[in-house]
Amino acid sequence: TFWEHFAALTKQGITLVISSHTMDDAAHCDRLAFMRDGKVIARGTPSELQQATGKPGATLEDAFLYFIHREDRSDS
């Protein structure tokens, strides 16, 4: 798979920047940045972003929605 190819590249010390709207893709990454309207609203490891929700067993989708809602509250 292309994820195996990407993993082989990173083992060689190569940095990859991947853009995706799919949380399944994001789960393969070492570090993530959630963006909204061209602005980074959160960044960290998948685990850090999931833990930030305060919800046990949170998924990356849960984390993304948490940061979107937090951004909405800060805009009002």
PDB file of N, CA, C and O in Angstrom:
ATOM      1  N   THR A   1       0.841  -1.199   0.000  1.00  0.00           N
ATOM      2  CA  THR A   1       0.000   0.000   0.000  1.00  0.00           C
ATOM      3  C   THR A   1       0.876   1.249   0.000  1.00  0.00           C
ATOM      4  O   THR A   1       2.074   1.188   0.277  1.00  0.00           O
ATOM      5  N   PHE A   2       0.257   2.371  -0.314  1.00  0.00           N
ATOM      6  CA  PHE A   2       1.046   3.606  -0.286  1.00  0.00           C
ATOM      7  C   PHE A   2       1.437   3.968   1.132  1.00  0.00           C
ATOM      8  O   PHE A   2       2.448   4.646   1.316  1.00  0.00           O
ATOM      9  N   TRP A   3       0.683   3.546   2.156  1.00  0.00           N
ATOM     10  CA  TRP A   3       1.072   3.827   3.544  1.00  0.00           C
ATOM     11  C   TRP A   3       2.345   3.077   3.909  1.00  0.00           C
ATOM     12  O   TRP A   3       3.177   3.595   4.655  1.00  0.00           O
ATOM     13  N   GLU A   4       2.505   1.869   3.394  1.00  0.00           N
ATOM     14  CA  GLU A   4       3.747   1.126   3.626  1.00  0.00           C
ATOM     15  C   GLU A   4       4.920   1.835   2.955  1.00  0.00           C
ATOM     16  O   GLU A   4       6.014   1.913   3.513  1.00  0.00           O
ATOM     17  N   HIS A   5       4.680   2.343   1.765  1.00  0.00           N
ATOM     18  CA  HIS A   5       5.718   3.105   1.062  1.00  0.00           C
ATOM     19  C   HIS A   5       6.081   4.357   1.858  1.00  0.00           C
ATOM     20  O   HIS A   5       7.259   4.674   2.024  1.00  0.00           O
ATOM     21  N   PHE A   6       5.064   5.068   2.350  1.00  0.00           N
ATOM     22  CA  PHE A   6       5.310   6.268   3.161  1.00  0.00           C
ATOM     23  C   PHE A   6       6.099   5.916   4.420  1.00  0.00           C
ATOM     24  O   PHE A   6       7.017   6.644   4.797  1.00  0.00           O
ATOM     25  N   ALA A   7       5.751   4.806   5.072  1.00  0.00           N
ATOM     26  CA  ALA A   7       6.457   4.389   6.290  1.00  0.00           C
ATOM     27  C   ALA A   7       7.928   4.110   5.986  1.00  0.00           C
ATOM     28  O   ALA A   7       8.804   4.459   6.777  1.00  0.00           O
ATOM     29  N   ALA A   8       8.195   3.488   4.853  1.00  0.00           N
ATOM     30  CA  ALA A   8       9.585   3.217   4.465  1.00  0.00           C
ATOM     31  C   ALA A   8      10.346   4.521   4.243  1.00  0.00           C
ATOM     32  O   ALA A   8      11.517   4.624   4.611  1.00  0.00           O
ATOM     33  N   LEU A   9       9.700   5.507   3.651  1.00  0.00           N
ATOM     34  CA  LEU A   9      10.347   6.803   3.437  1.00  0.00           C
ATOM     35  C   LEU A   9      10.659   7.497   4.761  1.00  0.00           C
ATOM     36  O   LEU A   9      11.741   8.057   4.931  1.00  0.00           O
ATOM     37  N   THR A  10       9.711   7.460   5.699  1.00  0.00           N
ATOM     38  CA  THR A  10       9.947   8.133   6.977  1.00  0.00           C
ATOM     39  C   THR A  10      11.057   7.445   7.769  1.00  0.00           C
ATOM     40  O   THR A  10      11.784   8.101   8.515  1.00  0.00           O
ATOM     41  N   LYS A  11      11.191   6.131   7.613  1.00  0.00           N
ATOM     42  CA  LYS A  11      12.297   5.416   8.272  1.00  0.00           C
ATOM     43  C   LYS A  11      13.649   5.860   7.732  1.00  0.00           C
ATOM     44  O   LYS A  11      14.673   5.687   8.393  1.00  0.00           O
ATOM     45  N   GLN A  12      13.655   6.428   6.537  1.00  0.00           N
ATOM     46  CA  GLN A  12      14.879   6.962   5.940  1.00  0.00           C
ATOM     47  C   GLN A  12      15.114   8.413   6.356  1.00  0.00           C
ATOM     48  O   GLN A  12      16.070   9.047   5.908  1.00  0.00           O
ATOM     49  N   GLY A  13      14.240   8.932   7.212  1.00  0.00           N
ATOM     50  CA  GLY A  13      14.393  10.303   7.684  1.00  0.00           C
ATOM     51  C   GLY A  13      13.726  11.340   6.803  1.00  0.00           C
ATOM     52  O   GLY A  13      13.957  12.538   6.967  1.00  0.00           O
ATOM     53  N   ILE A  14      12.906  10.892   5.874  1.00  0.00           N
ATOM     54  CA  ILE A  14      12.216  11.808   4.967  1.00  0.00           C
ATOM     55  C   ILE A  14      10.911  12.266   5.610  1.00  0.00           C
ATOM     56  O   ILE A  14      10.132  11.449   6.102  1.00  0.00           O
ATOM     57  N   THR A  15      10.683  13.564   5.602  1.00  0.00           N
ATOM     58  CA  THR A  15       9.444  14.125   6.131  1.00  0.00           C
ATOM     59  C   THR A  15       8.414  14.208   5.016  1.00  0.00           C
ATOM     60  O   THR A  15       8.711  14.673   3.915  1.00  0.00           O
ATOM     61  N   LEU A  16       7.212  13.757   5.306  1.00  0.00           N
ATOM     62  CA  LEU A  16       6.111  13.824   4.349  1.00  0.00           C
ATOM     63  C   LEU A  16       5.030  14.737   4.900  1.00  0.00           C
ATOM     64  O   LEU A  16       4.726  14.697   6.092  1.00  0.00           O
ATOM     65  N   VAL A  17       4.457  15.548   4.051  1.00  0.00           N
ATOM     66  CA  VAL A  17       3.301  16.362   4.412  1.00  0.00           C
ATOM     67  C   VAL A  17       2.131  15.829   3.598  1.00  0.00           C
ATOM     68  O   VAL A  17       2.170  15.807   2.368  1.00  0.00           O
ATOM     69  N   ILE A  18       1.097  15.402   4.301  1.00  0.00           N
ATOM     70  CA  ILE A  18      -0.063  14.787   3.661  1.00  0.00           C
ATOM     71  C   ILE A  18      -1.291  15.613   4.005  1.00  0.00           C
ATOM     72  O   ILE A  18      -1.502  15.979   5.161  1.00  0.00           O
ATOM     73  N   SER A  19      -2.085  15.898   3.011  1.00  0.00           N
ATOM     74  CA  SER A  19      -3.346  16.611   3.219  1.00  0.00           C
ATOM     75  C   SER A  19      -4.484  15.646   2.924  1.00  0.00           C
ATOM     76  O   SER A  19      -4.522  15.027   1.861  1.00  0.00           O
ATOM     77  N   SER A  20      -5.410  15.518   3.870  1.00  0.00           N
ATOM     78  CA  SER A  20      -6.527  14.592   3.690  1.00  0.00           C
ATOM     79  C   SER A  20      -7.725  15.063   4.499  1.00  0.00           C
ATOM     80  O   SER A  20      -7.576  15.688   5.549  1.00  0.00           O
ATOM     81  N   HIS A  21      -8.894  14.760   4.005  1.00  0.00           N
ATOM     82  CA  HIS A  21     -10.124  15.009   4.747  1.00  0.00           C
ATOM     83  C   HIS A  21     -10.586  13.742   5.468  1.00  0.00           C
ATOM     84  O   HIS A  21     -11.640  13.733   6.103  1.00  0.00           O
ATOM     85  N   THR A  22      -9.801  12.685   5.369  1.00  0.00           N
ATOM     86  CA  THR A  22     -10.189  11.385   5.903  1.00  0.00           C
ATOM     87  C   THR A  22      -9.423  11.083   7.188  1.00  0.00           C
ATOM     88  O   THR A  22      -8.192  11.068   7.200  1.00  0.00           O
ATOM     89  N   MET A  23     -10.161  10.845   8.264  1.00  0.00           N
ATOM     90  CA  MET A  23      -9.517  10.564   9.540  1.00  0.00           C
ATOM     91  C   MET A  23      -8.802   9.217   9.524  1.00  0.00           C
ATOM     92  O   MET A  23      -7.845   9.029  10.276  1.00  0.00           O
ATOM     93  N   ASP A  24      -9.237   8.280   8.693  1.00  0.00           N
ATOM     94  CA  ASP A  24      -8.512   7.011   8.559  1.00  0.00           C
ATOM     95  C   ASP A  24      -7.099   7.267   8.047  1.00  0.00           C
ATOM     96  O   ASP A  24      -6.147   6.630   8.497  1.00  0.00           O
ATOM     97  N   ASP A  25      -6.964   8.205   7.104  1.00  0.00           N
ATOM     98  CA  ASP A  25      -5.632   8.583   6.618  1.00  0.00           C
ATOM     99  C   ASP A  25      -4.841   9.264   7.729  1.00  0.00           C
ATOM    100  O   ASP A  25      -3.661   8.973   7.929  1.00  0.00           O
ATOM    101  N   ALA A  26      -5.488  10.161   8.441  1.00  0.00           N
ATOM    102  CA  ALA A  26      -4.815  10.924   9.496  1.00  0.00           C
ATOM    103  C   ALA A  26      -4.258  10.005  10.582  1.00  0.00           C
ATOM    104  O   ALA A  26      -3.223  10.304  11.177  1.00  0.00           O
ATOM    105  N   ALA A  27      -4.932   8.903  10.839  1.00  0.00           N
ATOM    106  CA  ALA A  27      -4.498   7.977  11.889  1.00  0.00           C
ATOM    107  C   ALA A  27      -3.121   7.374  11.600  1.00  0.00           C
ATOM    108  O   ALA A  27      -2.457   6.896  12.519  1.00  0.00           O
ATOM    109  N   HIS A  28      -2.687   7.389  10.351  1.00  0.00           N
ATOM    110  CA  HIS A  28      -1.372   6.852   9.975  1.00  0.00           C
ATOM    111  C   HIS A  28      -0.237   7.838  10.254  1.00  0.00           C
ATOM    112  O   HIS A  28       0.936   7.470  10.193  1.00  0.00           O
ATOM    113  N   CYS A  29      -0.580   9.073  10.555  1.00  0.00           N
ATOM    114  CA  CYS A  29       0.431  10.130  10.668  1.00  0.00           C
ATOM    115  C   CYS A  29       0.977  10.244  12.090  1.00  0.00           C
ATOM    116  O   CYS A  29       0.283   9.947  13.062  1.00  0.00           O
ATOM    117  N   ASP A  30       2.238  10.683  12.192  1.00  0.00           N
ATOM    118  CA  ASP A  30       2.869  10.886  13.501  1.00  0.00           C
ATOM    119  C   ASP A  30       2.352  12.146  14.176  1.00  0.00           C
ATOM    120  O   ASP A  30       2.173  12.177  15.394  1.00  0.00           O
ATOM    121  N   ARG A  31       2.113  13.190  13.380  1.00  0.00           N
ATOM    122  CA  ARG A  31       1.626  14.478  13.899  1.00  0.00           C
ATOM    123  C   ARG A  31       0.550  14.984  12.956  1.00  0.00           C
ATOM    124  O   ARG A  31       0.595  14.750  11.748  1.00  0.00           O
ATOM    125  N   LEU A  32      -0.423  15.686  13.537  1.00  0.00           N
ATOM    126  CA  LEU A  32      -1.549  16.207  12.758  1.00  0.00           C
ATOM    127  C   LEU A  32      -1.741  17.686  13.016  1.00  0.00           C
ATOM    128  O   LEU A  32      -1.361  18.212  14.062  1.00  0.00           O
ATOM    129  N   ALA A  33      -2.332  18.335  12.050  1.00  0.00           N
ATOM    130  CA  ALA A  33      -2.813  19.705  12.231  1.00  0.00           C
ATOM    131  C   ALA A  33      -4.228  19.731  11.679  1.00  0.00           C
ATOM    132  O   ALA A  33      -4.451  19.423  10.508  1.00  0.00           O
ATOM    133  N   PHE A  34      -5.180  20.099  12.520  1.00  0.00           N
ATOM    134  CA  PHE A  34      -6.557  20.280  12.067  1.00  0.00           C
ATOM    135  C   PHE A  34      -6.692  21.707  11.575  1.00  0.00           C
ATOM    136  O   PHE A  34      -6.255  22.649  12.235  1.00  0.00           O
ATOM    137  N   MET A  35      -7.305  21.858  10.405  1.00  0.00           N
ATOM    138  CA  MET A  35      -7.457  23.189   9.822  1.00  0.00           C
ATOM    139  C   MET A  35      -8.930  23.486   9.565  1.00  0.00           C
ATOM    140  O   MET A  35      -9.736  22.592   9.304  1.00  0.00           O
ATOM    141  N   ARG A  36      -9.246  24.768   9.649  1.00  0.00           N
ATOM    142  CA  ARG A  36     -10.587  25.240   9.309  1.00  0.00           C
ATOM    143  C   ARG A  36     -10.440  26.604   8.657  1.00  0.00           C
ATOM    144  O   ARG A  36      -9.806  27.502   9.210  1.00  0.00           O
ATOM    145  N   ASP A  37     -11.024  26.751   7.490  1.00  0.00           N
ATOM    146  CA  ASP A  37     -10.960  28.013   6.748  1.00  0.00           C
ATOM    147  C   ASP A  37      -9.521  28.491   6.575  1.00  0.00           C
ATOM    148  O   ASP A  37      -9.241  29.685   6.680  1.00  0.00           O
ATOM    149  N   GLY A  38      -8.609  27.550   6.310  1.00  0.00           N
ATOM    150  CA  GLY A  38      -7.213  27.891   6.067  1.00  0.00           C
ATOM    151  C   GLY A  38      -6.395  28.201   7.305  1.00  0.00           C
ATOM    152  O   GLY A  38      -5.239  28.609   7.197  1.00  0.00           O
ATOM    153  N   LYS A  39      -6.983  28.014   8.486  1.00  0.00           N
ATOM    154  CA  LYS A  39      -6.308  28.327   9.750  1.00  0.00           C
ATOM    155  C   LYS A  39      -6.118  27.045  10.562  1.00  0.00           C
ATOM    156  O   LYS A  39      -7.043  26.244  10.692  1.00  0.00           O
ATOM    157  N   VAL A  40      -4.912  26.855  11.109  1.00  0.00           N
ATOM    158  CA  VAL A  40      -4.667  25.704  11.983  1.00  0.00           C
ATOM    159  C   VAL A  40      -5.380  25.958  13.310  1.00  0.00           C
ATOM    160  O   VAL A  40      -5.125  26.959  13.980  1.00  0.00           O
ATOM    161  N   ILE A  41      -6.273  25.044  13.679  1.00  0.00           N
ATOM    162  CA  ILE A  41      -7.017  25.209  14.934  1.00  0.00           C
ATOM    163  C   ILE A  41      -6.523  24.263  16.025  1.00  0.00           C
ATOM    164  O   ILE A  41      -6.846  24.451  17.198  1.00  0.00           O
ATOM    165  N   ALA A  42      -5.739  23.245  15.649  1.00  0.00           N
ATOM    166  CA  ALA A  42      -5.162  22.325  16.640  1.00  0.00           C
ATOM    167  C   ALA A  42      -4.047  21.540  15.970  1.00  0.00           C
ATOM    168  O   ALA A  42      -4.087  21.273  14.769  1.00  0.00           O
ATOM    169  N   ARG A  43      -3.046  21.175  16.774  1.00  0.00           N
ATOM    170  CA  ARG A  43      -1.973  20.329  16.245  1.00  0.00           C
ATOM    171  C   ARG A  43      -1.407  19.491  17.375  1.00  0.00           C
ATOM    172  O   ARG A  43      -1.427  19.886  18.541  1.00  0.00           O
ATOM    173  N   GLY A  44      -0.903  18.328  17.004  1.00  0.00           N
ATOM    174  CA  GLY A  44      -0.313  17.417  17.972  1.00  0.00           C
ATOM    175  C   GLY A  44      -0.303  16.007  17.416  1.00  0.00           C
ATOM    176  O   GLY A  44      -0.606  15.784  16.244  1.00  0.00           O
ATOM    177  N   THR A  45       0.046  15.068  18.262  1.00  0.00           N
ATOM    178  CA  THR A  45      -0.020  13.668  17.844  1.00  0.00           C
ATOM    179  C   THR A  45      -1.490  13.248  17.840  1.00  0.00           C
ATOM    180  O   THR A  45      -2.317  13.895  18.483  1.00  0.00           O
ATOM    181  N   PRO A  46      -1.819  12.183  17.129  1.00  0.00           N
ATOM    182  CA  PRO A  46      -3.203  11.718  17.191  1.00  0.00           C
ATOM    183  C   PRO A  46      -3.671  11.488  18.633  1.00  0.00           C
ATOM    184  O   PRO A  46      -4.789  11.855  18.995  1.00  0.00           O
ATOM    185  N   SER A  47      -2.816  10.887  19.440  1.00  0.00           N
ATOM    186  CA  SER A  47      -3.168  10.620  20.838  1.00  0.00           C
ATOM    187  C   SER A  47      -3.404  11.911  21.619  1.00  0.00           C
ATOM    188  O   SER A  47      -4.363  12.003  22.386  1.00  0.00           O
ATOM    189  N   GLU A  48      -2.543  12.903  21.433  1.00  0.00           N
ATOM    190  CA  GLU A  48      -2.707  14.184  22.136  1.00  0.00           C
ATOM    191  C   GLU A  48      -4.029  14.851  21.762  1.00  0.00           C
ATOM    192  O   GLU A  48      -4.727  15.386  22.623  1.00  0.00           O
ATOM    193  N   LEU A  49      -4.363  14.817  20.489  1.00  0.00           N
ATOM    194  CA  LEU A  49      -5.605  15.447  20.038  1.00  0.00           C
ATOM    195  C   LEU A  49      -6.820  14.695  20.572  1.00  0.00           C
ATOM    196  O   LEU A  49      -7.810  15.311  20.966  1.00  0.00           O
ATOM    197  N   GLN A  50      -6.748  13.379  20.584  1.00  0.00           N
ATOM    198  CA  GLN A  50      -7.851  12.586  21.126  1.00  0.00           C
ATOM    199  C   GLN A  50      -8.013  12.828  22.625  1.00  0.00           C
ATOM    200  O   GLN A  50      -9.137  12.974  23.106  1.00  0.00           O
ATOM    201  N   GLN A  51      -6.916  12.872  23.361  1.00  0.00           N
ATOM    202  CA  GLN A  51      -6.975  13.085  24.807  1.00  0.00           C
ATOM    203  C   GLN A  51      -7.502  14.468  25.157  1.00  0.00           C
ATOM    204  O   GLN A  51      -8.121  14.647  26.206  1.00  0.00           O
ATOM    205  N   ALA A  52      -7.264  15.441  24.298  1.00  0.00           N
ATOM    206  CA  ALA A  52      -7.711  16.813  24.567  1.00  0.00           C
ATOM    207  C   ALA A  52      -9.227  16.916  24.674  1.00  0.00           C
ATOM    208  O   ALA A  52      -9.741  17.860  25.274  1.00  0.00           O
ATOM    209  N   THR A  53      -9.941  15.966  24.107  1.00  0.00           N
ATOM    210  CA  THR A  53     -11.405  16.005  24.174  1.00  0.00           C
ATOM    211  C   THR A  53     -11.907  15.714  25.586  1.00  0.00           C
ATOM    212  O   THR A  53     -13.016  16.109  25.947  1.00  0.00           O
ATOM    213  N   GLY A  54     -11.093  15.025  26.382  1.00  0.00           N
ATOM    214  CA  GLY A  54     -11.527  14.624  27.715  1.00  0.00           C
ATOM    215  C   GLY A  54     -12.499  13.458  27.684  1.00  0.00           C
ATOM    216  O   GLY A  54     -13.057  13.082  28.715  1.00  0.00           O
ATOM    217  N   LYS A  55     -12.702  12.890  26.514  1.00  0.00           N
ATOM    218  CA  LYS A  55     -13.659  11.794  26.342  1.00  0.00           C
ATOM    219  C   LYS A  55     -12.894  10.476  26.229  1.00  0.00           C
ATOM    220  O   LYS A  55     -12.113  10.302  25.293  1.00  0.00           O
ATOM    221  N   PRO A  56     -13.101   9.545  27.163  1.00  0.00           N
ATOM    222  CA  PRO A  56     -12.419   8.250  27.058  1.00  0.00           C
ATOM    223  C   PRO A  56     -12.764   7.567  25.732  1.00  0.00           C
ATOM    224  O   PRO A  56     -13.927   7.534  25.329  1.00  0.00           O
ATOM    225  N   GLY A  57     -11.761   7.031  25.069  1.00  0.00           N
ATOM    226  CA  GLY A  57     -11.995   6.330  23.812  1.00  0.00           C
ATOM    227  C   GLY A  57     -12.301   7.229  22.629  1.00  0.00           C
ATOM    228  O   GLY A  57     -12.830   6.765  21.619  1.00  0.00           O
ATOM    229  N   ALA A  58     -11.974   8.512  22.740  1.00  0.00           N
ATOM    230  CA  ALA A  58     -12.258   9.454  21.655  1.00  0.00           C
ATOM    231  C   ALA A  58     -11.530   9.041  20.376  1.00  0.00           C
ATOM    232  O   ALA A  58     -10.389   8.582  20.413  1.00  0.00           O
ATOM    233  N   THR A  59     -12.208   9.212  19.257  1.00  0.00           N
ATOM    234  CA  THR A  59     -11.614   8.955  17.947  1.00  0.00           C
ATOM    235  C   THR A  59     -11.038  10.259  17.401  1.00  0.00           C
ATOM    236  O   THR A  59     -11.231  11.324  17.987  1.00  0.00           O
ATOM    237  N   LEU A  60     -10.340  10.171  16.293  1.00  0.00           N
ATOM    238  CA  LEU A  60      -9.856  11.397  15.653  1.00  0.00           C
ATOM    239  C   LEU A  60     -11.021  12.243  15.149  1.00  0.00           C
ATOM    240  O   LEU A  60     -10.946  13.472  15.153  1.00  0.00           O
ATOM    241  N   GLU A  61     -12.085  11.595  14.721  1.00  0.00           N
ATOM    242  CA  GLU A  61     -13.293  12.336  14.323  1.00  0.00           C
ATOM    243  C   GLU A  61     -13.846  13.110  15.516  1.00  0.00           C
ATOM    244  O   GLU A  61     -14.212  14.277  15.379  1.00  0.00           O
ATOM    245  N   ASP A  62     -13.909  12.469  16.691  1.00  0.00           N
ATOM    246  CA  ASP A  62     -14.345  13.157  17.916  1.00  0.00           C
ATOM    247  C   ASP A  62     -13.450  14.358  18.194  1.00  0.00           C
ATOM    248  O   ASP A  62     -13.934  15.437  18.537  1.00  0.00           O
ATOM    249  N   ALA A  63     -12.146  14.166  18.045  1.00  0.00           N
ATOM    250  CA  ALA A  63     -11.195  15.248  18.311  1.00  0.00           C
ATOM    251  C   ALA A  63     -11.406  16.398  17.340  1.00  0.00           C
ATOM    252  O   ALA A  63     -11.417  17.559  17.748  1.00  0.00           O
ATOM    253  N   PHE A  64     -11.573  16.088  16.059  1.00  0.00           N
ATOM    254  CA  PHE A  64     -11.800  17.134  15.071  1.00  0.00           C
ATOM    255  C   PHE A  64     -13.053  17.930  15.416  1.00  0.00           C
ATOM    256  O   PHE A  64     -13.028  19.161  15.392  1.00  0.00           O
ATOM    257  N   LEU A  65     -14.140  17.249  15.734  1.00  0.00           N
ATOM    258  CA  LEU A  65     -15.387  17.939  16.088  1.00  0.00           C
ATOM    259  C   LEU A  65     -15.226  18.759  17.363  1.00  0.00           C
ATOM    260  O   LEU A  65     -15.777  19.855  17.466  1.00  0.00           O
ATOM    261  N   TYR A  66     -14.480  18.242  18.329  1.00  0.00           N
ATOM    262  CA  TYR A  66     -14.216  18.980  19.564  1.00  0.00           C
ATOM    263  C   TYR A  66     -13.544  20.316  19.250  1.00  0.00           C
ATOM    264  O   TYR A  66     -13.965  21.359  19.749  1.00  0.00           O
ATOM    265  N   PHE A  67     -12.506  20.282  18.428  1.00  0.00           N
ATOM    266  CA  PHE A  67     -11.784  21.520  18.114  1.00  0.00           C
ATOM    267  C   PHE A  67     -12.608  22.458  17.233  1.00  0.00           C
ATOM    268  O   PHE A  67     -12.496  23.677  17.363  1.00  0.00           O
ATOM    269  N   ILE A  68     -13.428  21.914  16.345  1.00  0.00           N
ATOM    270  CA  ILE A  68     -14.326  22.759  15.538  1.00  0.00           C
ATOM    271  C   ILE A  68     -15.310  23.476  16.454  1.00  0.00           C
ATOM    272  O   ILE A  68     -15.509  24.683  16.323  1.00  0.00           O
ATOM    273  N   HIS A  69     -15.924  22.747  17.375  1.00  0.00           N
ATOM    274  CA  HIS A  69     -16.894  23.365  18.294  1.00  0.00           C
ATOM    275  C   HIS A  69     -16.216  24.368  19.216  1.00  0.00           C
ATOM    276  O   HIS A  69     -16.789  25.411  19.528  1.00  0.00           O
ATOM    277  N   ARG A  70     -15.010  24.061  19.649  1.00  0.00           N
ATOM    278  CA  ARG A  70     -14.270  25.004  20.494  1.00  0.00           C
ATOM    279  C   ARG A  70     -13.977  26.286  19.719  1.00  0.00           C
ATOM    280  O   ARG A  70     -14.066  27.385  20.266  1.00  0.00           O
ATOM    281  N   GLU A  71     -13.633  26.140  18.463  1.00  0.00           N
ATOM    282  CA  GLU A  71     -13.376  27.302  17.602  1.00  0.00           C
ATOM    283  C   GLU A  71     -14.655  28.128  17.419  1.00  0.00           C
ATOM    284  O   GLU A  71     -14.615  29.358  17.436  1.00  0.00           O
ATOM    285  N   ASP A  72     -15.786  27.438  17.244  1.00  0.00           N
ATOM    286  CA  ASP A  72     -17.070  28.143  17.106  1.00  0.00           C
ATOM    287  C   ASP A  72     -17.371  28.969  18.351  1.00  0.00           C
ATOM    288  O   ASP A  72     -17.821  30.111  18.252  1.00  0.00           O
ATOM    289  N   ARG A  73     -17.120  28.388  19.524  1.00  0.00           N
ATOM    290  CA  ARG A  73     -17.393  29.107  20.779  1.00  0.00           C
ATOM    291  C   ARG A  73     -16.475  30.310  20.940  1.00  0.00           C
ATOM    292  O   ARG A  73     -16.893  31.345  21.459  1.00  0.00           O
ATOM    293  N   SER A  74     -15.227  30.182  20.500  1.00  0.00           N
ATOM    294  CA  SER A  74     -14.294  31.302  20.662  1.00  0.00           C
ATOM    295  C   SER A  74     -14.591  32.424  19.673  1.00  0.00           C
ATOM    296  O   SER A  74     -14.193  33.566  19.901  1.00  0.00           O
ATOM    297  N   ASP A  75     -15.287  32.112  18.572  1.00  0.00           N
ATOM    298  CA  ASP A  75     -15.647  33.134  17.586  1.00  0.00           C
ATOM    299  C   ASP A  75     -16.850  33.960  18.020  1.00  0.00           C
ATOM    300  O   ASP A  75     -17.077  35.056  17.507  1.00  0.00           O
ATOM    301  N   SER A  76     -17.624  33.428  18.972  1.00  0.00           N
ATOM    302  CA  SER A  76     -18.845  34.156  19.372  1.00  0.00           C
ATOM    303  C   SER A  76     -18.619  35.077  20.546  1.00  0.00           C
ATOM    304  O   SER A  76     -19.549  35.751  20.990  1.00  0.00           O
TER     305      SER A  76
END
